[in-house]
């Protein structure tokens, strides 16, 4: 009882002591935890202090020092940036010295391996810039660089003037040496295939060479495509080489099997049954008997002479056991572009090579192989330059009789010319023809639609193979220029008609025939007097 009473009396004192202790602790905590002035910031002097002036001077000096340090830091950063810029400039200059303009390439002879690497890089850049792996878009038909074709004995070239011949034999020495070197390199590549090891393989010789085409892009180099006989009748080996104004480089070495490559020959026709009979004789011999991988599509306009044309087709089918033909009849006015477009779109089989042909064309079996070898779906289209015959009555007028057709098929300056202004005979895959949009069917009458299609291919990324071929002839026939043609079309037609008749010198002889006869008469009269 007394303990409880003592505890109750002692409790108020204890509470008071605790309150005093808490207050003391709070005061001590406030004094200890009050933040001190920043070392970088000086406390402002008291107004009545004797050090007011010195304090402000110290502050100003401190701030001035801070700004001076900041300016020095900026100057250092600017100096570093200038040094880095100078370094970049030096690197760029060194790169330009190492890889200068291709026309001024410099090789470091002190480091042969580095020099060789730089040279190879340059040569490969020339291949990439040239039209080898893909076509380039061209503005006009005149921008296409044509190919020239060659065999072991001859070079077939486009005429560039009245003194040039359509074929060169004997071949000029520098050109002959160039082509012989290319053929030898190709044969060496065929006889030493990469990755063959010790495996036995066929030994190729110059006699296996079939033909080649080449063209020179003057700012890049010369491209060669050579074709050799393969292991079977319908197989070929094709080698692509490139001379980038330096060593010849192998681009491609591939097997080309054309055994199953069908050609659909499309011929638009109206009347002209006698010409069609002559065409079918050529088609039967070269297309059916010698080649055998061919289809014929005839698109006939109107009904006049239609039964005669169908009869010629049926007789050929029976006698040659030939079933691969299609006859399409259109009751409308003749349009070459419309006929070819209809014939191409009528085909329902697999993708096929289309050969757009006319009834006055003569082709060989070798040309059909060229048609296959120079086309590739999504890659290449073939625009051969055919050899156009002059008027036989003028060419052979001094003979007792005009030779047979086969004897007239000679590539000489006196017998004809390369029809380099014509784009009507062409080989292309049907898929490319459809994708490019086909012919412009709004063009009526003579000419125009062929050039329009040719330009569309030039404007695409496909490679256009343009080269004279020795197995494709345009047989002479009198050309008619209808009055309903536009003035531009009529002018083109008349120019074509004049060029078809005879060579420059032969036409000159006709123009001056009277003067020549007068001269001969005078010579005879003068000889009688003496």
HELIX and SHEET records of a PDB file:
HELIX    1   1 UNK A    2  UNK A   33  1                                  32    
HELIX    2   2 UNK A   52  UNK A   98  1                                  47    
HELIX    3   3 UNK A  102  UNK A  104  5                                   3    
HELIX    4   4 UNK A  112  UNK A  129  1                                  18    
HELIX    5   5 UNK A  141  UNK A  143  5                                   3    
HELIX    6   6 UNK A  173  UNK A  191  1                                  19    
HELIX    7   7 UNK A  206  UNK A  208  5                                   3    
HELIX    8   8 UNK A  273  UNK A  282  1                                  10    
HELIX    9   9 UNK A  283  UNK A  291  3                                   9    
HELIX   10  10 UNK A  306  UNK A  320  1                                  15    
HELIX   11  11 UNK A  336  UNK A  346  1                                  11    
HELIX   12  12 UNK A  365  UNK A  373  1                                   9    
HELIX   13  13 UNK A  392  UNK A  395  1                                   4    
HELIX   14  14 UNK A  405  UNK A  408  1                                   4    
HELIX   15  15 UNK A  430  UNK A  436  1                                   7    
HELIX   16  16 UNK A  449  UNK A  458  1                                  10    
HELIX   17  17 UNK A  487  UNK A  501  1                                  15    
HELIX   18  18 UNK A  504  UNK A  511  1                                   8    
HELIX   19  19 UNK A  513  UNK A  529  1                                  17    
SHEET    1   A 7 UNK A 167  UNK A 168  0                                        
SHEET    2   A 7 UNK A 155  UNK A 156 -1                                        
SHEET    3   A 7 UNK A 148  UNK A 150 -1                                        
SHEET    4   A 7 UNK A 209  UNK A 217 -1                                        
SHEET    5   A 7 UNK A 221  UNK A 229 -1                                        
SHEET    6   A 7 UNK A 235  UNK A 243 -1                                        
SHEET    7   A 7 UNK A 248  UNK A 257 -1                                        
SHEET    1   B 5 UNK A 325  UNK A 330  0                                        
SHEET    2   B 5 UNK A 294  UNK A 301  1                                        
SHEET    3   B 5 UNK A 263  UNK A 269  1                                        
SHEET    4   B 5 UNK A 353  UNK A 357  1                                        
SHEET    5   B 5 UNK A 426  UNK A 429 -1                                        
SHEET    1   C 4 UNK A 361  UNK A 363  0                                        
SHEET    2   C 4 UNK A 463  UNK A 474 -1                                        
SHEET    3   C 4 UNK A 380  UNK A 389  1                                        
SHEET    4   C 4 UNK A 416  UNK A 418 -1                                        
END                                                                             
